[in-house]
C-alpha cells in the first residue's frame, strides 16, 4: 500500500534525518505514485548523506530524465555505471538514460556483450529492460536471445502462479450468441488515461455494442486520475483501480468479476499487471496495443494483430494470433471526447516549398536510435542536396541531449549543420510536422502512434519492414493509408525510397493536402466497422476456445471478415 508506505517512511526520516537508505526508499515510493518532484527531493537528500550510493544514482537518473533534467540524468547515470560492483539490475535505469540521449560511446562496453549482460538480470527485473532491447535486435542470434529473455520473464511468473493456483479453472459459459449472452471483456492497463494507448481504446469504449458485450477497465495507474480516465470510467461497464492489489489479487478480482476475455495493454512497460494473467483468471487472455512483442507466458494465449503486421518469423512467439483483416487500430475522426489527434491543420505549402530544401524529421523516442540507423539517415542526407534532419523531442531543450546526439551523428558522418532540433511539448507536438517534408521511421523498432500522427499532418513516412510485430507496425499503418510503396524490405530500399520521395515534390504537395482524408476514409478511420470487426473477432475466439481453457486450439486467421 503505497500511501501507507510513504507515511511510514516519512515518519522514519523525520525521526532519523540521516537515514540515507530510508530517503532512497521514500523516493521510490513517491516515484511509483507519480510524484516526481517529491521523489527527486528524497533521492537528492539520500545522495547528500551518501554520495557513493550507486543505487540512488541509478534511481534518480530516470526521474531526472522524466522531469526534463537531461544533463543531471546523464551525470547520475554515468556515476552509477562507473561503480565496478554495480549489479545488472541497478544498471538498467542508467543504461536506459544513456540510450535515450543516444550516448553510444558511453555504452560501448555494455553493448559489446549486451545479451550476455541481460542474461544476468533476474527475470522479474526484465520488465524495465526488454522494451529498450527491441532496437538492438540485428542478427538471428539477437532474435533468439530476445525471445529467450522474454520467455524467461514469462516462465518465472508462470512458475509462481503454478505454485499457488486460484483453484478451479475459470468458468466457461455457453457460447456467445446473437440471442442474448453477453461477452464480458476486461481491459488491463495503466494507460487508460492521458496516454497514446487511450487514443485507440476510447473509440472502442464509446462505440462497442452494449447489447452483446460488456467492457470493464482494470487500471494499474498509480497517479492521480485525469479527465480521460474519467471519460473511460463513464463509458465502460465497470472501472476499477488496482493500486493496492498484488498480482495474484488482481487475478482474483478479474476471476470474481467473471471476465470471458482479458486484454492486456502494458506488456513489459511500467506499472504492468501482465504477471497477474499467469493465474489464468479468464478463459481467453490477449495481448494488444501496448507492447509489440510476444509475452512468453503460457497464461497469455492470444495476440491481436492485423494481416499486415502479423509476424512472419516462426518460433518466436508463444501466442496464437487473432488476425484482423485490415487494421489492428483505429482512430475516431469524430473524437467527441478530445482524446485523439488534435485538429491542428497541415500547412498548405510543404516545408520544401517554403524553405527551398527538403526537411526530413523524426518525433520518435530516441531510445530507438542506433548507430546503424544514424548512418542510414546520414546517407540519405548526403544524397539529397541541401536537405536537413529535424529532431523534435521534449529532451531537445537540453544542451546535453543536443550535444550528445550531434557527436553520435558526427560518428555516423553527419555534420551538425545538417541537424535541427526543436522542443515539443505534450499536446503541442503535431505542429512540428508542418516543418517536416518526410518523416523517417526508426528501425528495427518502428513507430506506431508517431507514424499515425505524421500521416494525420500530411507528412509521409518511410518505414523499414522486418519479421516481428515491432518491425511491422509501419507497414500496417502506411498500407491502410494507401502508402504501401513507402515501406522497404532492406536498408538500401529504405534509403532509395526516401531519396525518391524527396525528389517528387509534386507528390509531397499532394500528400500534404490529402493524407488526413485518406486516413479517415480508409480502414484507419472507419471506427464503426473496426469496432464491429474487433468485437466479432473476440467473440469468435472466445467461442472457439470453449471448454479448452488456456489452450491454443483456435486458428484465428482473418477473423472478423464478413461471412
C-alpha positions in Angstrom: 0.0 0.0 0.0 1.9 3.0 -1.3 0.2 5.6 0.7 0.8 3.8 4.0 4.4 3.1 3.0 5.0 6.7 2.2 3.6 7.7 5.6 5.8 5.2 7.4 8.9 6.2 5.5 8.2 9.9 6.0 8.0 9.3 9.7 11.2 7.3 9.7 13.2 10.1 8.0 11.7 12.6 10.4 13.0 10.5 13.3 16.4 10.0 11.7 17.1 12.6 9.1 20.4 10.9 8.2 18.9 7.5 7.2 20.0 7.7 3.6 18.6 4.3 2.7 15.2 5.3 4.0 15.3 8.5 1.9 16.0 6.4 -1.1 13.1 4.1 -0.3 10.9 7.2 0.1 12.0 8.4 -3.3 11.0 5.0 -4.8 7.5 5.2 -3.3 7.0 8.8 -4.5 8.1 7.8 -8.0 5.7 4.9 -8.1 2.9 7.3 -7.1 3.7 9.7 -9.8 5.2 12.4 -7.5 8.4 13.0 -9.5 9.4 16.2 -7.7 8.9 14.6 -4.3 10.9 11.6 -5.5 13.8 13.7 -6.7 13.8 15.7 -3.4 14.1 12.4 -1.4 16.8 11.0 -3.7 18.9 14.1 -3.6 18.7 14.1 0.2 19.9 10.5 0.2 22.9 11.4 -2.0 23.7 14.4 0.2 24.1 11.9 3.0 25.8 9.2 1.0 27.3 10.5 -2.4 28.6 7.0 -3.2 25.1 5.4 -3.1 25.1 3.8 -6.5 21.6 2.5 -6.3 20.3 6.0 -5.6 22.2 7.5 -8.5 20.5 4.8 -10.7 17.1 5.6 -9.3 17.4 9.4 -9.6 18.7 9.4 -13.2 15.4 8.1 -14.6 13.4 10.6 -12.6 15.7 13.4 -13.7 15.1 12.4 -17.3 11.4 12.1 -17.0 11.4 15.6 -15.4 13.3 17.1 -18.3 16.6 17.4 -16.4 18.6 15.7 -19.1 22.0 16.9 -18.1 21.5 15.8 -14.5 20.1 12.5 -15.6 23.2 11.7 -17.8 25.6 12.7 -15.0 23.8 10.5 -12.5 23.7 7.6 -14.9 27.4 7.8 -15.6 28.3 8.0 -11.9 26.2 4.8 -11.3 27.9 2.9 -14.2 31.3 3.9 -13.0 30.8 1.6 -10.0 32.7 -1.6 -10.9 30.5 -3.5 -8.5 27.2 -2.3 -9.9 24.8 -5.3 -10.4 22.9 -5.7 -13.7 19.5 -4.8 -12.2 20.8 -1.5 -10.8 22.4 -0.7 -14.1 19.2 -0.9 -16.1 18.0 2.7 -15.4 21.4 4.3 -16.2 21.6 2.3 -19.4 18.1 3.4 -20.4 19.0 7.0 -19.8 22.1 6.9 -22.0 20.2 5.0 -24.7 17.6 7.8 -24.6 20.1 10.5 -25.3 22.0 8.4 -27.9 25.2 8.3 -26.0 26.5 5.2 -27.8 30.1 5.8 -26.8 29.3 5.6 -23.1 27.5 2.3 -23.7 30.2 0.8 -25.9 31.5 -1.8 -23.4 28.0 -2.8 -22.3 26.8 -3.1 -25.9 29.7 -5.3 -26.8 28.1 -8.1 -24.9 24.6 -6.8 -24.4 22.7 -10.1 -24.4 25.3 -11.6 -22.0 24.6 -8.7 -19.7 20.8 -9.1 -20.0 21.2 -12.8 -19.1 22.4 -11.8 -15.7 19.3 -9.7 -14.9 16.8 -11.5 -12.7 13.7 -12.5 -14.7 11.2 -10.1 -12.9 13.5 -7.1 -13.4 13.4 -7.6 -17.2 10.1 -5.7 -17.1 12.2 -2.5 -17.2 14.6 -3.6 -19.9 13.2 -5.6 -22.7 11.3 -2.8 -24.5 14.6 -1.0 -24.7 16.2 -4.1 -26.2 14.0 -4.2 -29.3 16.0 -1.6 -31.2 19.2 -3.6 -30.5 18.0 -6.7 -32.4 20.1 -7.1 -35.5 21.1 -10.7 -36.1 19.3 -14.1 -35.9 21.3 -14.6 -32.7 19.8 -11.4 -31.3 16.3 -12.5 -32.1 16.9 -15.8 -30.4 18.3 -14.1 -27.3 15.4 -11.7 -27.2 12.9 -14.5 -27.3 14.7 -16.4 -24.7 14.8 -13.4 -22.3 11.1 -12.8 -22.9 10.3 -16.4 -22.1 12.5 -16.4 -19.1 10.4 -13.5 -17.7 7.1 -15.2 -18.6 8.2 -18.6 -17.2 9.2 -17.0 -13.9 5.8 -15.6 -13.2 4.1 -18.7 -14.6 6.1 -20.9 -12.1 5.0 -18.6 -9.2 1.3 -18.9 -10.3 1.5 -22.7 -10.7 2.7 -22.9 -7.1 -0.3 -21.0 -5.8 -3.2 -21.5 -8.2 -6.5 -19.8 -7.8 -8.3 -23.1 -7.7 -10.6 -24.3 -10.4 -10.3 -23.1 -14.0 -12.3 -20.0 -14.9 -16.0 -20.8 -15.6 -16.8 -21.4 -19.2 -20.4 -20.2 -20.0 -22.3 -21.1 -23.1 -21.1 -19.8 -26.4 -21.7 -16.1 -27.0 -24.6 -15.8 -29.5 -26.6 -13.0 -31.0 -29.6 -14.2 -29.0 -28.6 -12.9 -25.6 -25.4 -13.9 -23.7 -23.0 -11.0 -23.4 -19.3 -11.3 -23.8 -17.5 -9.9 -20.7 -14.2 -8.2 -21.7 -11.7 -6.6 -19.4 -9.1 -4.1 -20.4 -6.0 -4.4 -18.1 -3.7 -1.3 -18.4 -2.1 1.6 -16.6 -2.7 3.8 -19.7 -6.4 4.3 -19.8 -5.8 8.0 -19.2 -3.9 10.8 -21.0 -1.7 8.5 -22.9 -1.3 7.3 -26.5 -3.0 3.9 -25.7 -6.2 5.8 -24.8 -6.4 7.3 -28.3 -7.2 3.8 -29.6 -9.1 2.4 -26.6 -11.6 5.3 -26.2 -13.3 4.7 -29.6 -14.0 1.1 -28.6 -15.3 2.2 -25.2 -17.6 4.7 -26.9 -19.0 2.6 -29.7 -19.0 -1.0 -28.5 -22.3 -2.9 -28.8 -23.8 -2.9 -25.4 -26.4 -5.4 -26.5 -23.8 -8.2 -26.8 -20.8 -7.1 -24.8 -19.6 -5.6 -21.5 -16.3 -3.7 -21.3 -14.6 -3.4 -17.9 -11.5 -1.5 -17.2 -8.8 -2.5 -14.7 -6.4 0.4 -14.2 -2.9 -0.1 -12.7 -2.1 3.6 -12.9 -0.8 4.8 -9.6 -1.0 8.5 -10.2 -4.0 10.9 -9.9 -7.0 10.3 -12.1 -7.3 12.7 -15.1 -10.0 13.7 -17.4 -9.5 10.9 -19.9 -9.7 8.3 -17.1 -13.0 9.9 -16.0 -14.4 9.6 -19.5 -13.3 6.0 -19.7 -15.0 5.3 -16.4 -18.2 6.8 -17.7 -18.2 4.8 -20.9 -17.1 1.4 -19.5 -19.5 -1.1 -17.9 -17.2 -1.1 -14.9 -13.9 0.6 -13.9 -11.6 -0.5 -11.1 -8.3 0.8 -9.8 -5.8 -1.9 -8.7 -3.5 0.3 -6.7 -3.1 -1.8 -3.6 -3.5 -5.3 -5.0 -0.8 -7.9 -5.5 -0.5 -9.6 -8.9 -2.4 -12.7 -7.5 -5.1 -10.4 -6.0 -5.5 -8.8 -9.4 -6.2 -12.2 -10.9 -8.7 -12.9 -8.1 -10.5 -9.7 -8.8 -10.8 -10.5 -12.5 -11.9 -14.1 -11.8 -14.5 -12.9 -9.4 -15.9 -10.5 -12.0 -16.4 -13.3 -14.4 -14.4 -12.0 -17.4 -14.6 -14.1 -20.6 -11.7 -12.2 -22.2 -8.9 -10.1 -20.7 -6.9 -7.8 -23.0 -3.6 -6.8 -21.5 -2.2 -3.5 -22.8 1.1 -2.9 -20.9 3.3 -5.8 -21.7 6.7 -5.2 -20.0 6.2 -1.5 -19.6 6.0 0.4 -16.4 3.1 -0.4 -14.0 2.4 -3.6 -15.8 -0.1 -6.1 -14.3 0.5 -8.7 -17.0 2.0 -11.1 -14.5 -1.5 -11.5 -13.0 -2.6 -13.3 -16.1 -0.2 -16.2 -15.2 -3.0 -17.3 -12.8 -5.4 -17.6 -15.8 -8.3 -15.5 -14.4 -10.2 -15.6 -17.7 -10.7 -18.2 -20.4 -9.2 -16.0 -23.1 -6.2 -13.7 -22.4 -5.0 -11.4 -25.2 -2.0 -9.1 -25.7 -2.8 -6.0 -27.7 -1.6 -2.4 -28.3 0.8 -1.6 -25.5 3.8 -4.0 -26.2 4.9 -5.0 -29.7 6.3 -8.4 -29.0 5.4 -11.8 -27.7 4.9 -12.1 -23.9 6.5 -15.5 -23.5 3.9 -16.5 -20.9 1.7 -19.6 -21.1 -1.2 -17.7 -19.5 -1.4 -15.2 -22.3 -2.6 -17.3 -25.2 -3.5 -14.8 -27.9 -2.0 -11.8 -29.6 -4.3 -9.3 -31.6 -2.7 -8.2 -34.9 -3.8 -7.4 -38.4 -2.9 -9.2 -41.6 -0.2 -6.7 -42.4 1.7 -6.7 -39.1 1.3 -10.4 -38.3 4.9 -11.6 -37.6 6.5 -13.7 -40.3 9.1 -15.3 -38.2 8.3 -18.8 -37.0 9.0 -19.9 -33.4 9.4 -16.5 -31.8 6.1 -16.2 -30.2 4.1 -18.1 -27.6 0.6 -16.8 -28.5 -2.0 -17.8 -31.2 -2.7 -14.8 -33.4 -6.1 -13.2 -33.7 -5.7 -11.6 -37.1 -8.0 -8.7 -38.0 -8.5 -8.3 -41.8 -7.3 -4.6 -42.2 -6.0 -2.7 -39.2 -5.2 -3.6 -35.6 -6.0 0.0 -34.5 -8.5 2.7 -35.5 -8.8 6.4 -34.7 -12.1 8.3 -34.3 -12.4 11.2 -36.6 -15.4 12.5 -34.6 -13.3 12.5 -31.4 -16.1 13.7 -29.2 -14.1 13.5 -26.0 -11.0 15.2 -27.4 -8.7 12.3 -26.7 -7.5 11.6 -30.3 -5.3 13.5 -32.6 -5.7 17.3 -32.3 -7.3 19.2 -35.1 -4.2 21.0 -36.0 -4.3 21.8 -39.7 -1.5 20.8 -42.0 0.1 23.8 -43.8 -1.0 24.3 -47.4 2.6 24.5 -48.6 5.2 21.9 -47.9 8.3 22.9 -45.9 10.3 22.4 -49.1 8.2 25.0 -50.9 8.6 27.4 -48.0 12.3 26.9 -47.4 13.7 25.7 -50.7 15.2 22.4 -49.3 13.8 19.1 -48.1 13.5 18.6 -44.4 13.5 15.0 -43.1 12.4 14.5 -39.5 11.5 12.3 -36.6 9.5 12.6 -33.4 10.3 9.0 -32.4 11.7 8.3 -28.9 15.5 8.4 -29.2 15.9 5.1 -27.3 15.1 3.6 -30.7 18.2 5.3 -32.3 21.2 3.2 -33.1 24.5 3.8 -34.8 23.2 1.8 -37.8 20.1 4.0 -38.0 22.0 7.2 -37.8 24.4 6.0 -40.5 21.4 5.3 -42.8 19.9 8.7 -42.1 23.3 10.3 -42.9 23.5 8.5 -46.3 20.0 9.9 -47.1 21.0 13.4 -46.2 24.2 13.1 -48.3 22.2 12.0 -51.4 19.6 14.8 -51.1 21.4 18.1 -51.7 20.8 20.8 -49.1 18.5 18.6 -47.0 18.3 18.7 -43.2 17.0 16.5 -40.4 14.7 17.9 -37.7 14.7 16.0 -34.4 11.7 17.2 -32.4 11.7 15.8 -28.8 10.9 17.1 -25.3 14.5 16.4 -24.4 15.8 18.7 -27.1 15.6 21.8 -24.9 18.7 20.5 -23.0 22.1 21.1 -24.5 23.4 17.8 -23.2 20.9 15.9 -25.3 21.6 18.0 -28.4 25.4 17.8 -28.0 25.4 14.1 -27.4 23.3 13.4 -30.5 25.5 15.8 -32.5 28.5 13.7 -31.5 26.8 10.4 -32.3 25.7 11.8 -35.7 29.2 13.0 -36.4 30.5 9.5 -35.7 27.9 8.4 -38.4 29.3 11.0 -40.9 26.7 13.7 -40.5 27.8 17.3 -40.0 26.0 19.4 -37.3 24.8 21.9 -39.9 22.5 19.3 -41.3 20.7 18.8 -38.0 18.0 20.9 -36.5 16.4 20.4 -33.0 13.0 21.5 -31.7 11.4 21.0 -28.3 8.0 19.5 -28.4 5.6 19.6 -25.6 2.8 17.0 -25.0 -0.3 18.0 -26.7 1.5 20.6 -28.9 3.9 18.5 -30.8 1.9 18.0 -34.0 2.8 21.5 -35.3 6.4 20.2 -35.8 5.2 18.1 -38.7 4.4 21.3 -40.5 8.2 21.8 -40.7 8.9 18.3 -41.9 8.5 17.1 -45.5 9.2 13.4 -44.9 9.3 11.5 -41.6 12.0 8.9 -41.3 10.8 5.9 -39.2 13.2 4.3 -36.8 14.4 0.7 -37.3 14.4 -2.1 -36.4 11.8 -0.9 -33.8 9.4 1.2 -35.8 6.9 3.8 -34.6 3.2 3.3 -34.1 1.3 6.4 -32.8 4.1 8.6 -34.2 3.5 7.3 -37.7 -0.2 7.9 -37.4 0.4 11.4 -36.2 2.8 12.1 -39.1 0.2 11.0 -41.7 -2.5 12.9 -39.9 -0.4 16.0 -40.5 0.1 15.2 -44.2 3.7 14.1 -43.6 4.5 10.8 -45.4 6.7 8.3 -43.5 9.4 5.9 -44.8 9.4 2.6 -42.9 11.7 -0.4 -42.9 9.8 -3.7 -42.6 11.1 -6.8 -40.7 9.8 -10.1 -39.4 8.4 -9.2 -35.9 5.5 -7.1 -34.8 7.7 -4.3 -33.6 9.2 -4.1 -37.1 5.8 -4.2 -39.0 3.5 -1.6 -37.4 4.6 1.0 -40.0 3.7 -1.5 -42.8 0.2 -1.8 -41.4 -0.4 2.0 -40.9 1.1 3.0 -44.2 -0.7 0.3 -46.2 -4.0 1.3 -44.6 -3.3 4.9 -45.6 -2.6 3.9 -49.2 1.2 4.3 -48.9 2.5 0.7 -49.0 5.1 1.8 -51.6 6.9 3.8 -48.8 7.7 0.5 -47.0 11.0 -1.1 -47.7 12.4 -4.5 -47.0 16.1 -3.6 -46.9 18.1 -0.7 -45.6 19.1 0.1 -49.2 15.5 0.2 -50.3 14.6 2.4 -47.3 17.2 4.9 -48.3 16.2 4.8 -52.0 12.6 5.3 -51.0 13.4 8.4 -49.0 15.5 9.9 -51.8 12.9 9.2 -54.5 10.1 10.7 -52.5 12.3 13.8 -51.8 12.7 14.2 -55.5 9.0 14.0 -56.1 7.9 17.5 -55.0 4.5 17.3 -56.6 3.7 14.1 -54.7 4.7 15.7 -51.4 2.4 18.6 -52.2 -0.5 16.2 -53.0 0.1 14.2 -49.9 0.2 17.2 -47.6 -3.3 18.1 -48.8 -4.9 14.6 -48.9 -3.3 12.3 -46.3 -5.7 13.2 -43.5 -8.7 12.4 -45.7 -7.0 9.2 -46.8 -6.7 8.1 -43.2 -10.2 9.0 -42.1 -11.8 7.4 -45.2 -9.8 4.2 -45.1 -9.6 1.4 -42.5 -7.7 3.6 -40.0 -10.7 6.0 -39.7 -13.7 3.7 -40.2 -14.4 3.4 -36.5 -17.8 1.7 -36.6 -16.6 -1.1 -38.9 -13.4 -1.5 -36.9 -15.3 -1.9 -33.6 -17.7 -4.3 -35.1 -14.9 -6.5 -36.5 -13.0 -6.2 -33.3 -16.0 -7.4 -31.3 -16.7 -10.3 -33.7 -13.0 -11.4 -33.5 -13.2 -11.7 -29.7 -16.5 -13.5 -29.8 -15.2 -16.0 -32.3 -12.0 -16.5 -30.4 -14.0 -17.0 -27.1 -16.4 -19.4 -28.7 -13.5 -21.3 -30.4 -11.7 -21.8 -27.1 -14.8 -23.2 -25.5 -14.1 -25.5 -22.6 -10.4 -25.9 -23.5 -9.2 -23.2 -21.1 -5.8 -21.7 -21.8 -5.1 -23.9 -24.9 -4.2 -22.7 -28.3 -6.9 -24.5 -30.3 -8.1 -21.6 -32.4 -6.7 -20.8 -35.8 -7.9 -17.2 -36.0 -6.8 -16.2 -39.4 -8.7 -13.2 -40.8 -11.4 -13.5 -38.1 -14.0 -10.7 -38.3 -14.4 -10.9 -42.1 -18.0 -10.9 -43.3 -19.4 -14.4 -43.7 
